[in-house]
Amino acid sequence: MVTGLDYANPTLSPFQEFQQFKRHPAVAALLRGGTCLQYGARSLVEGGFQSIPALSFPGGALVGDSAGFLNVPKIKGTHTAMKSGMLAAEAAFKAHRAREAAAVARPADLSSYEDAVRTSWIHSELHGVRNVRPGFSHFGGLWGGVAHAAVDTYLLRGRAPWTLHHRRSDNEALRPLEECTPIEYPRPDGELTFDIPTSLHRSGTNHDHDQPPHLRLRNAKVPLAVNLPIYGGPEARYCPAGVYEYVADETSGRQQLQINAQNCLHCKACDIKDPNQNIQWTTPEGGGGPAYTLM
């Protein structure tokens, strides 16, 4: 299940929305009596065609999901990732041969990879669905977005003479808590729905305690000065792993943000959704993270 991170209500929880999804009668009938084996979460790179960055740089290239080659309507990107890897490999081989012929020690020039992507079916496929995702913000939300997607897909067939652009970043969509109706979620039943600690155990996530923290605050004062009083501490909700938790200080009794980095599923929702972009996610030194075997 996918929850768009451009939601406005700071009390919304993607993890809890997933639990709600499982409570739907049509879904519950399929799951009831079964055994939950694994749990995981991640953020999709759904910017699409309009958000593809420069694909090459001296000595390297961006391929697959890191380049944003996800086909958003289909929620599929394995095929484009594989094709981009093939094109990058061909470009790297040519660049290596060129360096050998020139006998000059310099970073490989993979600019031909970027040209190859533009002339491949990756470009045409993503161009054809470029307006589907931004259509939801341009045409009034869910129903307007669905109607526009139907017109764009079945009538225009992706050949609309215009390109819709993303109006804002996901973190800019969050509204102050006082402007929103708090969302109350039911308690988990342990059969269809579960709490975060139980789900984390099923993810197998693990980080060495002696490695440097891979989740850092750019400004340590922002959570208590902005996020908690204005947005009600959205970190504790948009994270599907319970990494961010507001707890009372033992001495003063004041709330403070506690970061449980060992719980991290590497979904990067915090890096995307934090209203002030105050959380910096970096690759953990020494590895670690979820240990998916069935997903």
C-alpha positions in Angstrom: 0.0 0.0 0.0 1.3 3.5 -0.9 0.6 6.6 1.1 1.4 9.8 -0.7 3.8 11.9 1.4 2.2 15.1 0.2 -0.5 14.8 2.8 -1.4 17.9 4.9 -2.7 16.5 8.3 0.3 16.1 10.6 -1.5 13.5 12.7 -1.7 11.1 9.7 0.5 8.0 10.1 1.4 6.0 7.0 2.0 2.9 9.2 -1.5 3.3 10.7 -3.0 3.9 7.3 -1.6 0.5 6.3 -3.2 -1.1 9.3 -6.5 0.6 8.4 -6.2 -0.8 4.9 -6.0 -4.3 6.3 -9.2 -3.7 8.2 -11.2 -3.2 5.1 -13.7 -6.1 4.7 -12.4 -7.1 1.2 -8.8 -7.2 2.4 -9.5 -8.6 5.9 -11.3 -11.6 4.3 -8.1 -12.5 2.5 -5.8 -12.1 5.5 -7.8 -13.5 8.4 -6.4 -16.8 9.6 -3.0 -16.2 8.0 0.3 -15.5 9.6 2.3 -12.3 9.1 5.8 -13.2 8.1 7.6 -9.9 7.4 7.1 -6.2 7.6 8.9 -3.4 5.7 8.6 0.1 4.4 10.3 2.5 2.1 9.7 5.7 0.2 9.1 5.7 -3.5 10.9 8.0 -5.8 7.7 9.3 -7.5 8.8 12.6 -9.0 8.7 11.0 -12.4 9.9 12.4 -15.8 9.9 16.0 -14.5 12.3 15.2 -11.7 15.0 13.1 -13.4 18.3 14.8 -12.6 21.5 15.0 -14.6 22.4 11.3 -15.0 26.2 11.4 -15.4 29.1 13.0 -13.6 32.9 12.6 -13.9 33.6 9.0 -13.1 30.0 7.8 -12.5 26.3 7.8 -13.3 22.9 7.5 -11.6 20.9 4.4 -12.6 17.6 2.8 -11.6 15.7 4.0 -8.6 18.3 6.5 -7.6 17.7 8.3 -10.9 13.9 8.3 -10.5 13.0 5.9 -13.2 9.8 4.6 -11.4 6.7 4.3 -13.6 4.3 5.8 -10.9 0.9 4.7 -12.2 2.1 1.1 -12.5 4.3 1.4 -9.3 6.9 -0.5 -11.3 10.6 0.3 -11.8 12.5 -2.9 -12.0 12.4 -3.0 -15.8 13.6 0.6 -16.2 16.3 0.0 -13.6 17.6 -3.0 -15.5 17.6 -1.2 -18.8 19.3 1.9 -17.3 22.0 -0.4 -15.9 22.6 -2.0 -19.3 22.9 1.4 -20.9 25.2 2.6 -18.2 27.4 -0.5 -18.6 27.7 0.1 -22.3 28.6 3.8 -21.7 31.2 2.8 -19.1 32.8 0.3 -21.5 33.1 2.9 -24.2 34.5 5.4 -21.8 37.1 2.9 -20.5 38.2 2.1 -24.0 38.4 5.8 -24.8 40.6 6.4 -21.8 42.9 3.5 -22.7 43.3 4.8 -26.3 44.1 8.3 -25.0 46.4 7.0 -22.3 45.3 9.7 -20.0 44.4 9.2 -16.3 41.1 11.0 -15.9 37.6 10.2 -14.6 35.4 8.3 -17.1 33.0 10.4 -19.1 29.6 8.7 -19.1 27.7 11.5 -20.8 26.9 9.0 -23.6 24.7 7.1 -21.1 22.5 10.2 -20.6 22.1 10.4 -24.4 21.3 6.7 -24.6 18.6 7.0 -21.9 16.9 9.9 -23.9 16.7 7.8 -27.0 15.6 4.6 -25.2 12.1 3.4 -24.3 12.8 4.5 -20.7 12.3 8.1 -21.9 9.2 7.4 -23.9 7.6 5.3 -21.2 8.1 7.9 -18.4 7.2 10.8 -20.7 3.8 9.1 -21.4 2.9 9.0 -17.8 4.5 12.2 -16.7 1.2 14.0 -15.9 -0.5 11.4 -13.8 1.1 12.0 -10.4 1.2 15.9 -10.5 -2.4 15.8 -11.7 -3.6 15.0 -8.2 -2.4 18.4 -6.9 -3.4 20.3 -10.0 -7.0 19.0 -10.1 -8.2 19.1 -6.5 -7.0 15.9 -4.9 -8.2 12.3 -5.1 -11.2 12.4 -7.4 -10.0 15.2 -9.7 -6.6 13.4 -10.0 -8.3 10.1 -10.8 -10.5 11.7 -13.4 -7.5 13.5 -15.0 -5.4 10.3 -14.9 -8.2 8.5 -16.8 -8.4 11.2 -19.5 -4.6 11.3 -19.8 -4.2 7.6 -20.0 -7.2 6.4 -22.0 -8.1 9.4 -24.2 -4.9 11.3 -24.6 -2.7 8.2 -24.2 0.1 10.2 -22.7 0.4 12.5 -25.6 -1.0 15.7 -23.9 0.6 18.8 -25.4 1.4 20.1 -21.9 3.5 18.9 -18.9 2.3 19.4 -15.4 4.9 20.3 -12.8 5.1 19.5 -9.1 3.8 22.5 -7.2 5.8 22.0 -4.0 7.9 19.5 -2.1 6.2 17.0 0.1 7.5 18.6 3.3 5.8 21.9 2.3 2.4 20.3 2.2 2.1 19.8 6.0 -0.3 22.2 7.7 -0.3 23.4 11.4 -2.0 21.0 13.9 -4.6 23.6 14.9 -5.9 23.7 11.3 -6.5 19.9 11.1 -8.8 17.4 12.6 -6.7 14.9 14.6 -6.9 11.3 13.3 -7.5 8.6 15.9 -6.5 5.1 15.0 -7.9 1.9 16.6 -5.6 -0.3 18.8 -4.1 -3.3 16.9 -5.8 -6.6 17.3 -2.7 -8.8 16.9 -4.3 -10.8 14.1 -4.7 -8.4 11.2 -3.2 -5.3 12.6 0.0 -4.9 14.7 2.0 -2.3 16.6 5.3 -0.9 15.4 7.6 -2.9 17.8 6.1 -6.2 16.7 6.4 -5.2 13.0 10.0 -4.1 13.5 10.9 -7.5 14.9 9.6 -9.0 11.7 11.7 -6.7 9.6 14.9 -8.0 11.1 16.4 -4.5 11.2 19.6 -4.1 13.2 22.4 -1.5 13.5 25.6 -1.8 15.4 25.5 0.3 18.5 29.1 1.5 18.1 28.6 3.0 14.6 28.3 6.7 14.1 24.6 7.9 14.1 23.3 8.0 10.5 20.3 10.2 11.5 21.3 13.8 12.4 19.5 17.0 13.2 20.8 20.0 11.3 19.5 22.2 14.1 18.8 20.5 17.4 16.5 23.3 18.5 13.9 22.9 15.7 12.0 19.9 17.1 11.0 21.7 20.3 10.8 25.2 18.8 8.8 24.3 15.7 7.8 20.7 15.1 6.2 20.0 18.4 4.3 23.3 19.1 3.2 23.9 15.5 2.8 20.4 14.0 2.3 18.3 17.1 5.6 16.3 16.6 4.9 14.7 13.1 8.2 12.8 13.3 6.6 10.3 15.6 3.9 9.6 13.0 5.4 9.8 9.5 8.2 7.4 10.5 7.0 3.8 10.1 9.6 2.4 12.5 9.3 4.4 15.7 12.7 6.0 15.2 11.5 9.4 16.4 9.9 9.7 19.8 9.0 12.6 22.1 9.7 11.7 25.7 9.7 13.7 29.0 13.1 14.6 30.3 13.8 12.9 33.6 15.1 16.1 35.2 12.9 18.9 33.9 9.9 17.0 32.7 10.0 18.8 29.4 9.4 17.0 26.2 12.5 16.2 24.1 13.0 14.3 20.8 14.7 10.9 21.2 16.1 9.3 18.0 16.1 5.5 18.1 18.3 5.1 15.1 18.6 1.3 15.7 15.0 1.0 14.6 15.6 2.6 11.1 14.2 0.7 8.1 16.0 3.0 5.7 12.7 4.2 4.2 14.0 7.8 4.2 10.5 9.2 4.9 12.0 11.5 7.5 14.5 13.0 5.0 11.5 13.8 2.8 8.6 14.8 5.1 10.2 16.8 7.9 8.6 20.2 7.6 11.9 22.1 7.9 14.1 19.5 6.2 16.0 19.4 9.5 16.7 15.6 9.5 19.7 14.5 7.5 19.7 10.8 6.5 23.1 9.3 5.6 24.2 5.8 4.7 25.1 4.0 7.9 28.8 3.3 8.4 29.3 -0.4 8.9 26.0 -1.3 7.2 23.0 -2.5 9.1 19.3 -2.0 8.4 16.4 -4.3 7.6 17.1 -8.0 6.7 14.3 -8.7 4.2 14.3 -12.3 2.9 10.7 -12.6 1.5 10.1 -9.1 0.2 
